[in-house]
Amino acid sequence: MNLRLKRRWIIILSALVACVAVVAGSAHAQSGLVGKAVKLPPILLSSGMPLADAPLELKAGVYYEIIIVSDGSAEMAISGAEFFRNLWIDEIVINDIEIRPIGLDSIEFDDEGEAEIGFIAIKPGRFELRAPGTEPLLVTVQ
């Protein structure tokens, strides 16, 4: 085999190895999203009560699930447009109905019930979730 042909084969094999490494790296990077979700403590919507016992500390890129529970003591909504817009929301489950929204501004409960939200925090920052008559729930994403 002449030197020119050897060099060509070395370049082709190097490119092939680089492509395999990129594909394997992409698959490994995505594998964290198909694992089990990190379950967060529930948020309770109850007239005059705090939303949670402690602020939420999240990490960007991690898949989380949180349940929002209303005890039906009052018609209440939880809002946090700035927080919700910095998430990728996989689904919201209400009464075994799965909703796959493009975005979210708030969730309102007219009666008792619960909604489960599966999401990935995207953008680091400090955010607030609010409900009328309660202190805001601080959410930090790192």
ChimeraX attribute file (.defattr): number of C-alpha atoms within 10 A of each C-alpha:
attribute: neighborCount
match mode: 1-to-1
recipient: residues
	/A:1	5
	/A:2	6
	/A:3	8
	/A:4	9
	/A:5	10
	/A:6	11
	/A:7	11
	/A:8	11
	/A:9	12
	/A:10	12
	/A:11	12
	/A:12	12
	/A:13	12
	/A:14	12
	/A:15	12
	/A:16	12
	/A:17	11
	/A:18	12
	/A:19	12
	/A:20	12
	/A:21	12
	/A:22	12
	/A:23	11
	/A:24	11
	/A:25	12
	/A:26	11
	/A:27	11
	/A:28	11
	/A:29	10
	/A:30	11
	/A:31	10
	/A:32	13
	/A:33	14
	/A:34	8
	/A:35	10
	/A:36	10
	/A:37	16
	/A:38	14
	/A:39	12
	/A:40	13
	/A:41	14
	/A:42	16
	/A:43	20
	/A:44	18
	/A:45	29
	/A:46	20
	/A:47	18
	/A:48	13
	/A:49	12
	/A:50	18
	/A:51	24
	/A:52	16
	/A:53	11
	/A:54	11
	/A:55	13
	/A:56	16
	/A:57	12
	/A:58	19
	/A:59	15
	/A:60	16
	/A:61	19
	/A:62	15
	/A:63	23
	/A:64	20
	/A:65	20
	/A:66	18
	/A:67	18
	/A:68	18
	/A:69	18
	/A:70	23
	/A:71	16
	/A:72	15
	/A:73	13
	/A:74	15
	/A:75	16
	/A:76	21
	/A:77	15
	/A:78	20
	/A:79	19
	/A:80	18
	/A:81	16
	/A:82	14
	/A:83	22
	/A:84	20
	/A:85	16
	/A:86	18
	/A:87	18
	/A:88	18
	/A:89	22
	/A:90	17
	/A:91	17
	/A:92	20
	/A:93	15
	/A:94	13
	/A:95	9
	/A:96	9
	/A:97	10
	/A:98	14
	/A:99	13
	/A:100	13
	/A:101	11
	/A:102	10
	/A:103	13
	/A:104	16
	/A:105	12
	/A:106	14
	/A:107	13
	/A:108	13
	/A:109	19
	/A:110	12
	/A:111	13
	/A:112	15
	/A:113	14
	/A:114	19
	/A:115	19
	/A:116	18
	/A:117	19
	/A:118	20
	/A:119	21
	/A:120	20
	/A:121	23
	/A:122	19
	/A:123	16
	/A:124	15
	/A:125	14
	/A:126	14
	/A:127	19
	/A:128	18
	/A:129	19
	/A:130	19
	/A:131	23
	/A:132	14
	/A:133	12
	/A:134	14
	/A:135	15
	/A:136	19
	/A:137	20
	/A:138	16
	/A:139	17
	/A:140	18
	/A:141	18
	/A:142	14
